[in-house]
Amino acid sequence: MDPHPIGVFDSGIGGLSVVRALQSLAPHERIVYFADTDWFPYGGRPEAEIRKRSFAIARRLMDAGCKLIVVACNTASAAALKDLREASPLPFVGMVPGLKSAASSSRHVVVLATPGTLRGELYAEVEHRFANGVRVVDVSGANLAAIVESGLAGTATARTAVRAVLGPAIEAGADTVVLGCTHYAFLAADIATEFPGLAIIDTSEAVARHALRVLADAGLEAPPNNEGGLDLIVSGDREQFRTAMHSVGFAGEPAEAAS
């Protein structure tokens, strides 16, 4: 067993959706969360830039003693996950849009994601493997991540935005939406309000379960009596991050800043 923490990172508060699942499933695991808010959003940035940031953050989490790192960002997973795995002895777990699950129960799916995720090889591979016979509509989330990052999930502003972004695809017959960005998990209630009956696929819990299986297989689980908890590292404005974090139901204080 290993009491060292699990590292998790994202461009902002989105990856906290995975953290929430990890805390629910394994409250004895300690988590170090790196929010790269100084570089938010990742979605429209060049792939090489996202890869460089991902490596820098991974090194910071390794320095914190992390035993496994979750790339809790679909865009960063698309840009850097393969290279991170090849370059490091640590296990890395990433995000992949839940198209496999959606395609098993629907013939008309909308994938809501950032431009960086939609243009990545990782998503192209998943779509090729699992979308046979399924109509898949790719929709860019536009400013949805920024709405969540601004602390506006659960507001009229959020509901108006998701209606504008998803409305055309739903009106065209899509009955399932795959959330291809961890920020969008915090908009699930707004999406459900605007589109009653729409199936919503969020992979946050599935990724958390996979990360814990990887730990178990490697004998790296924390002891049952280990004191869990959450340490926060923020590269940008800590007060702004605190406000956004509290808006989605997380308590806590960013302990340190990092570049």
N, C-alpha and C positions, 0 to 999 in steps of 0.2 A: 504494500500500500504506500501511497505517496501523498503527504499533506500539502504539497506545493499547489499554487493556484492554477486555475484555468484562465488563459488569456482570451479576451474577446475584443474585436475592434470593428469600427464602422466610421463613416464620415461624420456622424452625429448621434442622435438618440435612437436611430432606427434599430440598431443591434440590441438595444435593451429588450426588444421583443424576444430575442433568443435568451438573453440573460434571465428574463422572467421565467421562461420555461425551465432553464437549468436550475434556478432556485427552487422551483416547485418540485422538480423531479429529484434533486440531490441537494437539499438544504445544507448538508455538511461540507459541500465543496466551496472553497473560497474562489472568488472571481476578481480578476483585474480587468477593468474595462477601459479601453482607450477610445475616446471620442475625438476624431480628427477634425474638429469644427473649424479650425483655421483654414482648412482646405475644402470645406463643404461648399457646394455639392460635388461629388465625384462624377455624377452621371454624364456630364458633358465634357469632361476633361480628356485629354489624349491618353491613350492606353499606357504609353511609356511613363507618363507622369504618375498615373495611379499605381503602376507597378513599383516605381521608385518609392512612393509614400508607403506602400504596403510592406516593402522590405525594411524601411526605416522603423515603422511601428512594430513589426515582428521582432526586430533587434531589441527594441525598448522592452517589449514584453518578455523576451528571453532574459534580459538583464534583471527583470523583476522575479525571475525564477519560475516562470510558467512552464508547466509540463505538457500542455497541449494548447494550441491556438485555434480559435474559431474565427474565420474571416466572415463576420456577420454582415456582409455587404455583397449583394449580387454583382455589382459593378466591379468591385475589387476582386471577387472570386473569378469573374470572367477574365480579368486582366492579369492576375498574379498567382492564382492558387497553384497551378501546375508548377511554376517556377519556384514558388516557396517550398513545395514538397520536395523538389529535386535538390534544393540548396541547403536544406536543414534536416538535422536528425530528429527534430521534434515532429510529432504528428500534427497535421493541419486538417481542419474540417471546414468546408465552404458551403456556400449557398447555391442552389440550383432551382430555378423556377419549377413549381410542382406540376409540370405538364403531364407526367406519367399518371399521377393520381387523377387529374382532371379528365384525361383522355379515356380513362377506364369507365367513366360514367356519363360522358357527354360527347356529342358529335359537333358541337359548335362552342369553341372556347375563345375567350379573350385573355391575352397575356398582357398585364399591365406592368411595365418595367421602365427603367431608364434607357436612354439611347446607348449607353455603354454596355449594358447587359444584352440588349437586343442585337447589337452588332458583334457580340463576342462569339468565339468558336465554341465555348462551353454550351451556350444556349442553342446554337445551330446543331450541335451534336444531339442534345436532348430532343429537339424538335424532330430531327431526322429519325431518331430511334423510336419515339413514342407517339408521334402525331399522325401516323398512317391512317387514312380514312376519317380523319378529324379536321374540320375546318378551324384553323387557328388564325386569329386576328391579333397582330401585334400593335399595342397602343402605348405610345410614350406617355409617361406620367406627368409631363410638363412641369408645373410648379408644385405638385402634390407633396414632394418631400420637403420643400421649403415651408409649406403650410404646417406640416407636423413639427418641423424644426423651430417654427415661430410660436409654438404652443397653442395652435388653433385647431387641433384635432377635436372633434366633438362639437364644433360650432357651425353656425349657418354658413360661414365662409367655406369651411371644409365641404359641407354638403353641396353647396353650389358648384364647387370645383369638381367634385367627383361626378356630379351629374353632367357637367359639360364635357369631361374627358371620356366617360364611359357611355354616355347616352346613345351616341350613334351606333356603337357596336351592339348594345343591348336591344335597341330598336330593330336592328337587322337580324335578330334572332339568337344572339349568344345567350346561353343560360348559365354559364360558369365563368368566373373570373379568377385567374391565377395572379396572386400578388407577388410580383417579381422584384420587389424592393422591400427591405425590412422596415423602412419607414411606413409603408402602406399598411402594415399590420395594425397600426394605430388608427387607421381610417376604416377598418372593417365595419365598425358600428355605423359609421356615416354611409358607407356603401350599402349596407343592409337596409338602412332607413330609406334611402333613395330608390333602391331596387329590391323590393320585397320578393322573396322566393329565389333570388339569384344565389347560386352556390358560390361560396368564397373559399378558395384554397390558399392557405397560409402555411409555409413550411417551417416556421420558427420552432414548433415543438418537435417536429420530425428531425430537424438538424440537432437540436439539443439531445434527443434520444440517441442519435447516431454518435455524437461526441462522447456520451457516457458509455456507449458500447465499446468505442475505441479505447477508452481508459480501462474498462474492465478487461478487455482482451489483452491489454499490455500490462495488467497488474498495477495500474497507476491510480486506482480509485483512492480517495481520501478515506482515512479511518472513520468509522461511524461516529466516533466521539470528537471528530475534528470540528473546530469552530468555523462555521461558514461566514460569509459576509461578502461585501462588495467594495472594492477600492476603485476610485474613479480618477482617470487621468484625462485632461482636456487640453488640446493644443491651442484653443482660441479663448474666447471670452467665457470665463467660468460662471459668471452671474447669469448670462444668457442661457448657458447650458443648464444651469440649475433650474431656471424658470421653465424651460422646455421639458426637462425631466419630470418635474413635479406635475406638469400638465397632463402627463400620461400615467400618473399614479405611482411614480417612484419617489421615495424619500432618499435623503443622503446629501452629502456635500462633496464636491470635487476636491480631492485631497492635494492635488498638485497640478501645475501646468507643465506642459512639455512642448518643445518645438517640433 
